[in-house]
């Protein structure tokens, strides 16, 4: 097995369940320089009849992010690039986002590709449901397309039952704060029975803490000291 394959497998095994990955030990190192920021572009925004809160939730998620700064402060966290872009903008059932995540040292070969569907629950609460799709590798780099995933529809997706993130707007922190619900998100990764994810989302930063637990509630994977800190490197 060559070095690149080893790094990619390590990243896949280390991947979290909902948003970005959780720290799993120093399995690989990034050689990306600080000025090598992810590219980002997408089609012009369309006017839609979503609430102000839901549009803000979408806006805060949309863009390109990097954990470079955290990786420089703490070698237990890796340099990861994360891209989230709107798709299917003519739909009126809430925003849909294509999500692509990769090690900065191997940015052209993402280890995680998902679709998020954002919806409003009540006046101050919102959800992000998580979907996968077949043969995701053929869409690698699609975040740079004018119309990402245009050839797919929601019928082509498989929902990850119980793994939705529910957040509320915290005015004091000027952030969306939330998590998965209890043990609802099942996971068999590295001996886990279920997974959890905690999220804090600001305009300029996304912090996620993903962890896996066995049937006895003992943590078996994921960061121990805290979540990944992704700083925004581009705006929608």
Buried (B, 14 or more C-beta within 10 A) or exposed (E): EEEEEEBBBBBEBBBBBBBBBBBBEEEBEBEBEEEBBBEBEBBEEEEBEBEEBBBBBBBBBBBBBBBBBBBEEBEBBBBBBBBBBBBBBEEEEBBBBBBBBBBBBBBEBBBBBBBBBBBBEEEEBBBBBBBEBEEBEEBBBBBBBEBBBEEBEBEEBEBBEBBBBBBBBBEEEEBBBBBBEEBEBBBEBEEBBBBBBBBBBBEEBBBBBBBBBBEEEEBBBBBEEBBBBBBBBBEB
